């Protein structure tokens, strides 16, 4: 019997090896064959059927300024929270500002009084990325959803980024001072190493010129915070928030300082903090907890299936699969062919409504446009035929908070799509966010 099975296996392998490879010009037809078209966000929710018991669902975006991406992620997230037991949503935003929004949606003591005050917590560039009508509607929905739940069962909303580390340090110092004045003074002294350089560029120049850094000072404050975990006045959430704020400070310092290296280290420190936050939130919510992450495609799509990975860059898509197992993570990419997008022409520049040029020829987006379907999604899990046929390196669009439509050729990442994501949502035409 074993001999017959071995012979059959070899024969099948030879059969599939001898099959002619799918040609690039055949990919649109193949995508059309497997595409599931949808008319609105409600019909998009059928994609949830492909998600089973995964602990993390990662939701991407090809840009930070496209309304359709936010609305789709919101629709899917609401369904996962409402009917599939997900405990939190964490976004590529700042920990300090979203800690205040989280207090509002979970209706904690001393939380913002109303939705407008909650949204004012988002006060750092690029404002349009999170301070927009699409996010505001999600915040309102979470508040109302939580209203009928016990405090321990309420769904949270968090930020996973290392930026705005100075505000994170302020929050840490406030909590430590409240618990223990002497330790608060010690923490303030340690943090002064970093707070005297409010501009990260100034800090990087200091490190380059002196050879010294603030890493030990950041670690010292974390130890001070941990020494107060069992303080009689320390609530579980406020301790978690302070401890994580101290971790934001540590990883932000590493991220900034690594800019002096000619390597992927700076990117990787930030990416590892993204996953650290997701992992700590799973631990916070306890056994069986489940989380949703919103971030750019370059963060949630497995870096090993991109040229980023070949350059040594990691991301939360890769790290979560490695740590939890591929079966415990479901990554959804989102992309567009053309339309308009909110972005800035330079870092910390004014928001602009820019044209999203038609995708370059030969890209994944161009091939999806050739299907003739305006909006569709395609899933790769349990679809070995499609995964094998699309197992090739093809350019894939990526637009950041800064964008130059004239340099469109440079906004692509070589990608093996079915290895990078478990599903992909495509919009032929897309429009801009609605900033508040």
BELPECOR-V379670 format. One line per field, one symbol per residue. phi: phi as a letter, one per 30 degrees, with the letter a starting at -180 (. if undefined). A space follows every 10 residues. Layout:
phi=???
This chain:
phi=.ddddddddd dddddddddd dddedcdedd dddcdcdbca ddddeeeedd cccedbcccc adacbcdedd dddddddedd ddbbidcacb bdbdeddddd dddddchdei dedadddddd ddbbededdb cbdddedddd ddedddeccd edcddcbbcc ccdiddddde ddddddddda dddddddddd ddecddbdce dddddddddc icacddddde deddeddcec eecdddddde ddddeddedd dddddddddd ccadededdd dddededddd dddddjeidb bbccadedcc deddcbdedd cidcaddddd dddcjddcbb cccbbbcakb bcabdadidd dbdcdddeed eidedddddd dicdbabbcc dhbddddddc dadbdbdbcc dcabedcedd cbbdbcedcd bcabcbbdbb bcdcdd
